[in-house]
Amino acid sequence: MRKTRIRAALIAAAAVMAAAGAVAQQRPARITTASGEWRTYGGDLRSTRYSLLDQINRTNFSTLEVAWRFKTDSLGPRPEFNLQSTPLMVGGKLYTTAGTRRAVTALDAESGEMLWMYSLNEGKRGEGAPRRLSGRGLAHWTDGRDERVVYVTPGYQLIALDAKTGRPVQGFGRGGIVDLKLGADQDIDLVTGEIGLHAAPVIAGDVVIVGAAHLPGSIPRTHNNVKGYIRGYDVRTGRRLWIFHTIPRLNEAGYETWEDESAAVNGNTGVWAQMSVDEELGLVYLPVEIPTGDYYGGHRPGNGLYGESLVAVDFRTGKKRWHYQLVHHGVWDFDIPCAPVLADIVVNGRQIKALAQPTKQGWVYVLDRTTGEPVWPLEEREVEQSTVPGEKTSRTQPFVVKPPPFDRQGVSVDDLIDFTPELRAEAVKLVSRYKMGPLFTPPVVSTWPGPLATLMLPSTTGGVNWPGGALDPETNYLYVYSITQIAQLGLVESDAKRSDMRYVRGTAQDPAAPSRPAAPAGAAGEEAGPPALAVQGLPIVKPPYGRITALDLNKGDLVWQIAHGETPDNIRNHPALKGLTIPRTGRIGRIGPLVTKTLVIAGEAGFFTTPGGQRGAMLRAYDKATGAEVGAVYMPAPQTGSPMTYQLNGRQYLVVAISGGNYSGELLAFRLPQESTTTSN
């Protein structure tokens, strides 16, 4: 009897241990920056871009020195001038993607010396990919024995590399490679199929989650484009575990929101931004882009789920938990551009597991990340309807009540440049040929002499764009960098040679002027649209053109806001402004902030000339409580990838990707002088 009891007890104990192991397997350990490392693109899977490190602080930031630099010119057939990668630092090694072939490199985190490099020549498949160059980074995974880095090539292949050697992991897919154009629940040409990704994949537990991106959607070749489904893969084997149809199939929930069965003949609706993960809830949060046709939706009647929606799915199974559509039947290119930031907030004494989604339209949407319910009310308000033939826009759109907008919304005469009465008069005359109105004013068919287009603020690139925000979890202050720039939304009839869409983005021309050839579908520079409106070379809107805003997520309030970025040379030295004192204007760009124990850190997005005559940009530090600038250091080129930080052998490092103009991609690593480090410690 006694042996039986002992045996039963052992079995019970084993069962408890097995159950505990199963729970541990179901709930992966939460990744943070507390160890001094930077293990994921956003610092943690919550995309906070936060580090507890404070050796670099307000008293010594301006004394930072370059510890090492890593040029990327040789990582491809030609130099790259838009290095957007954010490196990871794990175990004393820095991992990054870089170069025109998106090579993966491992660097010694103390010296910057290359330890290994992996590059895949994809030939025409890579050369014609919709999302080329270095991409924005990669993912790291380990089970304590095996250690891998995983990334997506320009040609849309998922590759797992041994983190120690850089060699492809033979047990993953075929020779370390999974072809993402296969197993996509649709036929995709392996060479010319228009799908790719420049974001880093995300790894939750043992699941690699991969998004999808396409060419800019101003002039799509076809509305029946490749669909941007989201997939999860086994990190050990490369086996596909699940797929989430961002455009629902027949008999799937949401299919009915595509009228006239248009779900079958439309594409895009991918996730080209970074994703966030709640390891405890077992959810990955998908910020979904617009369906095909950024500015014309006549081929896709209805609200079109899950376009421009936040979708929470189980990261193990791909099953949807909830969704919230931020824009109904979008025609403004309001893709959700960045990862939602996960925050545990306290609102009126109530603890809420929340997410904060910065957007192009200048709002932060704050939702309960467990249920998808808004923390503060979102009001469905009536908006102006489209007059474009064949278009049927939504009668209402969701409006954020709290927090307040972090950038200007809608265009009126009051938004125009007013440095001098003469400049204001020119601006008023210029906009008289355009349609102006509040946020969600729809595009118009461009006619000569007018209206040429709808003027839109924020522009099609934001507001906020792909770098997203950063969170201080101690105060629940969210920091976002945004831009103020007007976009022109004009439509012209398409022709069958360029696109099968009825209308595409374009501007009517003066019939008396010499004709200009139309840009082909997917042309380089298409994403930028028509040239920005300007008066004597000056932006048509009032500054600031770039700003950093701090929002209190506990209260839904704006705490502080400052212009970020030195006034551009063409404004400082403009003859029409001679003798005027112009406060710092900030400047447009796409940059991400970093938050530490005491600072908000962000580089500038463009070149300027220093008082000493150097061309370059500044990396600036602000007091995170007040927004007061507390330090700055010179960089030879603007920030193009979001900064990260780590500590190694008792010293804190700050690394940022820089490039632009004629300056090719480079990683720049800063640290304090040795004597300052000793004092700080």
C-alpha positions in Angstrom: 0.0 0.0 0.0 2.8 2.4 1.0 4.6 1.8 -2.4 1.4 2.4 -4.2 0.9 5.7 -2.3 4.5 6.7 -3.1 4.1 5.9 -6.7 0.8 7.8 -6.8 2.5 10.8 -5.2 5.3 10.6 -7.7 2.9 10.5 -10.6 0.9 13.4 -9.1 4.1 15.4 -8.7 5.2 14.6 -12.2 1.8 15.7 -13.5 2.1 19.0 -11.6 5.6 19.5 -13.0 4.4 18.7 -16.5 1.5 21.0 -16.1 3.8 23.8 -14.9 6.1 23.1 -17.8 3.2 23.3 -20.2 2.1 26.6 -18.7 5.7 27.9 -19.0 5.7 26.8 -22.6 2.4 28.5 -23.2 3.5 31.6 -21.5 7.0 32.5 -22.7 9.2 34.6 -20.4 8.7 38.3 -20.9 11.5 40.0 -22.8 12.7 43.3 -21.3 15.7 45.5 -21.4 16.4 45.1 -17.7 19.5 43.0 -18.3 21.1 45.9 -20.3 20.5 44.1 -23.6 18.2 45.1 -26.5 16.7 41.8 -27.6 13.9 42.8 -30.0 13.3 45.6 -32.5 11.3 47.7 -30.0 13.4 46.8 -27.0 10.7 44.4 -25.8 7.7 42.8 -27.4 5.5 45.6 -26.1 7.3 48.0 -28.4 8.1 50.5 -25.6 11.6 51.4 -26.8 12.4 51.9 -23.2 15.6 51.2 -21.2 16.3 51.5 -17.5 19.9 52.5 -18.2 20.9 56.0 -17.0 24.7 56.1 -17.1 24.1 58.5 -20.0 22.0 61.2 -18.5 21.3 64.9 -18.6 24.5 65.9 -16.9 26.8 64.2 -19.4 24.9 63.6 -22.7 26.8 66.4 -24.5 30.1 64.7 -23.7 29.3 61.5 -25.6 32.1 60.3 -27.9 32.0 58.0 -30.9 33.0 54.5 -29.6 32.9 52.9 -33.0 31.4 53.2 -36.4 30.4 50.6 -39.0 30.0 51.5 -42.7 27.7 49.3 -44.8 29.0 50.2 -48.3 30.3 46.8 -49.1 27.2 44.9 -48.1 25.7 44.8 -51.6 26.5 45.8 -55.2 26.2 49.5 -54.4 26.1 51.7 -51.3 22.8 52.3 -49.5 21.7 55.8 -48.6 18.6 54.9 -46.4 19.8 52.6 -43.6 16.6 52.1 -41.5 17.7 49.2 -39.3 17.6 49.1 -35.5 20.2 46.6 -34.3 19.7 44.0 -31.5 22.2 43.4 -28.7 22.3 39.9 -27.1 25.2 38.3 -25.3 27.8 41.0 -26.3 26.9 40.7 -30.0 25.1 43.3 -32.1 22.9 41.8 -34.9 21.6 44.0 -37.7 20.5 44.0 -41.4 22.3 46.4 -43.7 23.2 47.1 -47.3 21.4 46.9 -50.6 21.1 43.1 -50.4 19.9 43.2 -46.8 22.9 41.3 -45.5 22.8 40.1 -41.8 25.9 41.0 -39.8 27.0 40.2 -36.3 29.3 42.8 -34.7 31.3 42.8 -31.5 29.1 45.2 -29.4 32.2 46.7 -27.7 34.4 47.4 -30.7 32.0 47.3 -33.7 34.2 44.7 -35.5 32.4 42.3 -37.8 32.2 38.7 -36.5 30.3 37.2 -39.4 28.1 38.2 -42.3 25.4 36.4 -44.3 24.0 37.6 -47.7 21.7 36.0 -50.2 21.8 37.1 -53.8 18.2 36.7 -55.0 18.8 37.9 -58.6 15.8 39.4 -60.4 13.5 38.3 -57.6 15.3 40.6 -55.2 16.0 43.4 -57.7 12.4 43.8 -58.5 11.0 43.4 -55.0 8.5 46.0 -53.7 10.5 46.5 -50.5 14.2 46.5 -51.0 17.4 47.7 -49.3 18.4 46.9 -45.7 15.0 46.6 -44.1 14.4 47.6 -40.5 15.9 44.7 -38.6 15.6 41.1 -37.5 14.5 38.9 -34.6 16.4 36.8 -32.1 15.4 33.5 -30.5 17.0 31.0 -28.1 15.8 28.1 -26.0 19.0 28.3 -23.8 20.9 25.9 -26.1 20.0 26.7 -29.7 20.3 30.4 -30.7 19.1 31.9 -33.9 18.5 35.2 -35.7 15.6 35.3 -38.2 14.9 37.8 -40.9 13.0 38.4 -44.2 14.9 39.0 -47.4 13.9 41.6 -50.0 12.5 38.8 -52.2 10.3 37.6 -49.3 12.1 34.6 -48.0 12.3 33.8 -44.3 15.8 32.8 -43.2 17.0 31.4 -39.9 20.7 31.7 -39.1 22.8 30.3 -36.4 23.5 33.3 -34.1 27.0 32.1 -33.4 28.2 31.4 -36.9 25.8 33.1 -39.3 25.2 29.8 -41.2 21.7 28.9 -42.3 20.0 26.5 -39.9 19.6 23.3 -41.9 16.6 22.0 -40.0 14.6 25.1 -40.8 12.6 25.0 -44.0 14.9 24.0 -46.9 18.5 24.6 -46.0 17.5 27.4 -43.6 15.0 29.1 -45.9 11.2 29.3 -46.1 9.8 30.7 -49.3 7.1 33.1 -48.2 5.6 33.3 -51.7 4.5 29.6 -51.2 1.9 28.4 -48.7 0.2 31.8 -48.9 -3.3 30.5 -49.8 -3.0 32.2 -53.2 -0.9 31.9 -56.3 2.1 34.3 -56.2 4.7 34.5 -59.0 8.0 33.6 -57.4 9.9 36.3 -59.2 7.5 39.1 -60.0 4.8 38.6 -57.3 4.2 42.0 -55.7 4.7 41.2 -52.0 7.6 41.6 -49.6 8.5 43.1 -46.2 10.9 45.6 -44.7 9.8 45.2 -41.1 11.5 42.8 -38.7 9.6 39.6 -38.1 8.4 39.1 -34.5 9.0 36.0 -32.4 6.5 35.1 -29.7 7.4 31.9 -27.8 8.4 29.5 -30.5 6.4 31.2 -33.3 7.8 33.5 -35.9 5.1 35.9 -37.2 5.5 37.5 -40.6 3.7 40.4 -42.1 3.4 41.6 -45.7 4.1 44.8 -47.7 3.5 45.9 -51.3 4.4 48.8 -53.6 3.0 52.2 -52.7 -0.7 52.4 -53.6 -1.1 55.7 -55.5 -1.1 53.9 -58.9 -1.5 50.2 -58.3 -1.2 48.0 -61.4 -4.4 46.2 -60.5 -7.0 46.3 -57.7 -6.8 42.5 -57.7 -3.4 42.7 -56.1 -1.6 40.1 -53.9 -3.4 39.7 -50.6 -1.3 40.6 -47.5 -2.1 37.6 -45.3 -0.3 37.2 -42.0 1.4 33.9 -41.0 2.9 32.1 -38.1 5.8 29.6 -38.4 7.5 27.2 -36.1 10.9 28.8 -35.2 12.6 25.4 -35.0 11.4 23.8 -38.3 9.9 26.6 -40.4 6.6 24.8 -40.7 3.6 27.0 -41.2 1.4 26.9 -38.1 -1.3 29.3 -39.1 -2.5 32.0 -41.5 -4.8 34.9 -40.8 -6.8 36.2 -43.8 -6.7 40.0 -43.5 -9.2 39.9 -46.4 -11.8 37.4 -45.2 -12.7 34.5 -47.4 -16.2 33.3 -48.2 -17.9 32.1 -44.9 -15.3 33.8 -42.8 -16.3 36.6 -40.4 -16.0 40.0 -42.0 -16.6 38.8 -45.6 -19.9 40.6 -45.6 -18.2 43.9 -45.2 -16.9 43.6 -48.7 -20.0 44.4 -50.8 -20.6 42.8 -54.2 -18.3 40.0 -53.2 -15.4 42.4 -53.8 -13.1 40.5 -51.3 -12.3 38.1 -54.1 -10.9 40.8 -56.5 -9.0 43.1 -54.2 -5.6 42.8 -52.4 -3.1 44.4 -50.1 -4.4 44.8 -46.5 -1.1 43.5 -45.2 0.9 44.4 -42.1 4.0 46.3 -43.2 4.6 47.8 -39.8 6.1 46.2 -36.7 3.8 44.1 -34.5 3.6 43.9 -30.7 3.0 40.9 -28.4 1.5 40.4 -25.0 3.2 37.2 -23.8 0.8 36.7 -20.9 -2.4 37.1 -22.9 -0.9 35.1 -25.7 -1.8 37.8 -28.3 0.0 39.4 -31.2 -1.4 42.8 -32.3 -1.6 43.4 -36.1 -1.7 47.0 -37.4 -3.3 46.4 -40.8 -2.9 48.7 -43.9 -5.5 49.9 -46.4 -6.8 47.6 -49.1 -5.7 48.1 -52.7 -6.1 51.7 -53.9 -4.9 54.2 -51.3 -7.1 57.0 -52.6 -9.9 55.3 -54.6 -12.2 52.5 -53.2 -14.7 52.2 -56.0 -13.6 48.7 -56.7 -14.1 47.7 -53.0 -17.5 48.9 -51.8 -18.2 48.5 -48.1 -16.1 49.0 -45.0 -13.7 46.2 -46.0 -12.5 44.4 -42.9 -9.7 44.1 -41.8 -8.4 47.1 -43.7 -7.0 49.9 -41.4 -7.9 47.8 -38.3 -6.1 46.7 -35.2 -6.5 42.9 -35.0 -5.5 40.8 -32.0 -4.9 37.1 -32.7 -3.7 34.2 -30.7 0.0 34.0 -31.6 0.0 30.2 -31.3 -3.1 29.5 -33.5 -3.8 32.7 -35.5 -7.4 32.8 -34.2 -8.8 36.2 -34.0 -9.6 37.5 -30.5 -10.9 41.0 -31.4 -10.6 43.8 -33.9 -11.2 47.5 -34.1 -11.4 49.4 -37.4 -9.8 52.8 -37.1 -10.9 54.0 -40.6 -13.9 52.8 -42.5 -13.4 52.3 -46.3 -10.3 54.4 -46.3 -9.3 56.7 -49.2 -6.6 58.7 -47.4 -3.8 56.1 -47.2 -4.2 56.0 -43.4 -2.4 52.6 -43.1 -1.7 51.9 -39.4 2.0 52.7 -39.7 3.7 51.3 -36.6 3.5 48.9 -33.7 0.9 49.6 -31.0 2.6 50.3 -27.7 1.5 48.1 -24.8 1.0 49.9 -21.5 -0.5 49.0 -18.1 -2.4 52.2 -17.2 -4.5 53.4 -14.3 -7.6 55.4 -15.3 -9.7 56.8 -12.5 -8.3 54.2 -10.2 -9.0 51.3 -12.5 -6.0 49.3 -13.8 -6.3 48.5 -17.5 -4.1 46.4 -19.8 -4.0 48.9 -22.6 -2.4 49.5 -26.0 -1.7 52.9 -27.5 -1.7 53.1 -31.3 -0.1 56.2 -32.8 -1.4 56.9 -36.3 -0.8 58.9 -39.4 -4.0 61.0 -38.8 -2.5 62.5 -35.6 -4.3 60.6 -33.0 -3.4 57.9 -30.5 -6.1 55.3 -30.1 -6.1 53.8 -26.6 -7.8 50.4 -26.4 -8.1 47.7 -23.8 -5.7 45.1 -25.3 -7.6 42.2 -23.7 -11.0 43.1 -25.3 -10.4 45.8 -27.9 -12.8 48.2 -26.2 -11.8 51.9 -26.2 -10.5 53.2 -22.9 -12.1 56.6 -23.7 -15.1 56.9 -26.0 -14.5 56.9 -29.8 -17.3 58.9 -31.4 -18.7 57.9 -34.8 -19.2 61.3 -36.5 -20.6 62.1 -39.9 -18.0 63.2 -42.5 -18.2 64.7 -46.0 -19.0 62.2 -48.7 -17.0 61.6 -51.9 -18.2 63.0 -55.3 -15.8 60.8 -57.3 -17.7 58.7 -59.8 -18.1 55.1 -58.5 -16.9 55.9 -55.0 -19.0 55.4 -51.9 -17.3 56.5 -48.8 -18.5 55.7 -45.2 -21.0 58.1 -43.8 -19.2 58.2 -40.5 -15.6 57.8 -39.1 -14.3 57.1 -35.6 -13.1 60.3 -33.8 -10.8 60.1 -30.8 -11.9 62.1 -27.8 -8.9 61.5 -25.6 -6.0 62.0 -25.8 -6.0 65.2 -27.9 -4.4 65.2 -31.4 -0.6 65.4 -31.3 -0.5 67.2 -34.7 -2.7 69.5 -36.7 -5.7 68.0 -38.4 -7.5 69.4 -41.5 -6.5 72.4 -43.6 -7.8 76.0 -43.4 -6.3 79.4 -44.2 -5.3 79.7 -40.5 -2.8 76.9 -41.1 -0.9 78.8 -43.8 2.5 80.3 -43.6 2.5 83.8 -42.0 6.1 84.8 -41.5 5.2 88.0 -43.5 2.0 89.4 -44.9 3.4 89.0 -48.4 4.1 85.3 -47.9 0.7 84.7 -46.4 -1.0 86.5 -49.4 0.9 84.2 -51.8 -0.1 81.1 -49.9 -3.8 82.1 -49.8 -3.7 82.7 -53.6 -2.0 79.3 -54.2 -4.5 77.3 -52.1 -7.5 79.0 -53.8 -7.3 76.3 -56.6 -7.5 73.5 -54.1 -10.3 72.1 -51.8 -9.7 72.5 -48.1 -11.6 71.0 -45.1 -11.4 69.1 -41.9 -9.9 65.6 -41.4 -11.5 63.0 -43.6 -12.3 65.5 -46.4 -12.3 63.1 -49.4 -10.1 63.3 -52.5 -11.6 65.0 -55.6 -11.3 64.4 -59.3 -8.5 66.8 -60.4 -9.7 69.5 -62.9 -8.1 72.5 -64.5 -8.0 75.2 -63.3 -9.4 73.8 -60.1 -10.0 72.2 -57.7 -6.7 70.4 -58.4 -6.8 68.3 -55.3 -8.0 68.1 -51.7 -5.4 69.4 -49.3 -4.8 67.0 -46.4 -3.2 67.5 -43.0 -1.6 65.4 -41.6 -0.3 64.1 -44.9 -0.3 60.6 -46.3 3.0 59.9 -44.5 1.7 61.3 -41.1 1.5 62.4 -38.4 3.4 59.4 -37.2 5.0 56.9 -39.6 6.8 53.5 -39.2 9.2 54.5 -36.3 6.2 54.8 -34.0 6.3 55.9 -30.4 8.1 55.1 -27.1 6.7 54.6 -23.6 8.0 55.4 -20.1 6.3 52.6 -18.1 7.1 54.4 -14.8 4.8 57.4 -15.7 2.9 56.0 -18.7 4.0 58.9 -20.7 3.9 58.1 -24.5 6.3 60.0 -26.7 5.7 60.4 -30.4 7.6 62.3 -33.1 5.3 63.6 -35.9 5.5 65.8 -38.9 3.3 68.6 -40.2 3.2 68.6 -44.0 0.3 69.0 -46.5 -0.5 66.3 -49.0 -2.5 66.8 -52.2 -5.2 64.2 -52.9 -6.2 64.5 -56.6 -7.5 61.7 -58.8 -7.4 61.3 -62.5 -8.9 58.7 -64.8 -6.6 55.8 -65.4 -5.7 54.1 -68.6 -5.4 50.4 -69.1 -1.7 50.6 -69.7 -0.9 51.8 -66.2 -3.7 50.3 -64.1 -7.1 48.6 -64.2 -8.3 51.0 -61.5 -10.9 53.5 -62.6 -9.1 56.4 -60.9 -5.5 56.8 -59.7 -3.6 59.6 -57.9 -2.7 62.5 -60.2 -3.1 66.2 -61.0 -4.8 67.8 -63.9 -2.4 69.7 -66.2 -2.8 73.1 -67.9 -4.1 72.2 -71.4 -1.9 74.9 -72.9 1.2 73.6 -71.3 3.4 70.9 -73.0 2.2 67.4 -72.0 4.3 65.3 -69.6 4.5 61.6 -69.6 2.5 59.9 -66.8 4.4 58.0 -64.2 4.1 54.2 -64.5 2.4 52.1 -61.9 4.6 51.6 -58.9 7.1 54.2 -60.0 10.0 55.2 -57.8 8.9 58.2 -55.7 5.3 57.5 -56.2 4.8 57.2 -52.4 5.7 60.9 -52.0 3.0 62.0 -54.5 3.0 65.4 -56.1 5.7 67.9 -54.9 4.9 69.6 -51.6 3.2 73.0 -52.0 5.6 75.8 -51.3 5.8 79.6 -51.4 9.1 80.9 -52.6 10.6 77.5 -51.6 9.1 77.7 -48.1 6.6 75.2 -46.8 3.1 76.5 -47.2 2.1 75.7 -43.6 3.2 77.2 -40.4 5.9 75.5 -38.4 6.8 73.5 -36.4 7.3 70.9 -39.2 8.6 68.2 -36.8 7.6 67.9 -33.2 7.9 65.5 -30.2 4.8 65.2 -28.0 4.4 63.7 -24.6 1.0 62.2 -23.8 -0.1 61.0 -20.3 -1.9 57.7 -21.0 -3.3 57.5 -17.4 -5.2 60.8 -17.9 -5.5 61.1 -21.6 -3.8 64.5 -21.5 -1.1 66.3 -23.6 1.8 67.0 -21.2 4.3 68.8 -23.4 5.2 69.4 -27.0 8.4 70.8 -28.6 9.7 71.4 -32.1 12.3 68.8 -32.9 15.0 69.3 -35.5 17.1 72.4 -36.3 15.6 75.0 -38.7 16.6 73.9 -42.2 19.2 76.1 -44.0 16.8 77.2 -46.7 14.6 78.7 -44.1 17.3 80.2 -41.9 19.0 81.8 -44.9 15.9 82.8 -47.0 16.0 86.4 -48.2 12.3 86.9 -47.5 12.9 86.2 -43.9 16.0 88.4 -43.4 15.9 90.3 -40.2 13.2 88.1 -38.7 13.7 85.9 -35.6 12.3 82.5 -36.5 12.0 80.0 -33.6 13.3 76.5 -34.2 11.0 75.1 -36.9 11.6 71.4 -36.5 11.7 69.4 -39.7 10.0 66.6 -41.4 11.3 63.1 -41.5 10.8 59.6 -40.2 12.5 59.1 -36.9 11.8 57.1 -33.7 12.5 58.2 -30.2 14.2 56.2 -27.4 13.3 56.6 -23.7 15.7 55.9 -20.8 15.5 56.3 -17.1 15.7 60.1 -17.4 15.8 61.1 -21.1 14.0 61.1 -24.4 16.5 60.7 -27.2 16.0 61.3 -30.9 18.2 62.3 -33.8 17.3 64.9 -36.5 15.9 63.9 -39.8 17.8 66.2 -42.1 21.0 68.0 -42.7 21.8 71.5 -41.6 25.0 73.6 -41.3 26.4 74.0 -37.8 27.8 77.4 -36.6 31.2 75.9 -37.3 30.4 75.2 -40.9 29.9 71.4 -40.7 27.0 69.8 -42.6 25.3 67.2 -40.5 22.6 66.6 -37.9 22.3 66.5 -34.1 21.3 63.7 -31.8 19.3 65.4 -29.1 18.3 64.5 -25.5 15.3 66.0 -23.7 14.2 65.8 -20.1 11.4 63.3 -20.3 9.3 65.1 -17.7 9.4 68.6 -19.2 10.7 68.4 -22.8 13.6 70.7 -22.0 16.6 70.0 -24.1 19.5 68.9 -21.9 22.2 67.9 -24.4 23.1 67.2 -28.1 25.9 65.6 -30.0 26.9 66.0 -33.7 26.3 63.3 -36.3 27.7 63.5 -39.9 24.3 62.5 -41.3 20.6 62.4 -40.2 19.1 59.6 -38.2 17.4 57.1 -40.5 17.0 54.1 -38.1 15.6 54.3 -34.6 18.2 54.4 -31.8 18.8 51.7 -29.3 20.9 51.4 -26.1 22.7 48.7 -24.2 25.3 48.2 -21.4 28.4 46.1 -21.8 31.3 45.7 -19.4 30.1 48.5 -17.2 29.6 51.1 -20.1 26.4 52.2 -21.7 26.3 52.5 -25.5 23.9 54.4 -27.7 23.7 53.2 -31.3 21.9 54.8 -34.2 21.7 54.3 -38.0 22.5 57.4 -40.1 22.5 58.1 -43.8 21.0 60.4 -46.4 21.9 62.7 -49.2 25.4 61.6 -50.4 26.2 59.9 -47.0 25.9 56.2 -47.2 24.6 54.0 -44.4 26.5 53.8 -41.2 26.0 52.6 -37.6 27.3 55.1 -35.1 27.9 54.0 -31.5 28.3 56.6 -28.8 29.6 56.1 -25.2 30.9 58.4 -22.5 34.6 59.0 -22.0 36.2 56.6 -19.6 36.5 59.2 -16.8 32.9 60.2 -17.2 31.8 56.5 -16.9 33.8 56.1 -13.7 32.2 59.2 -12.3 28.7 58.1 -13.3 29.1 54.7 -11.7 
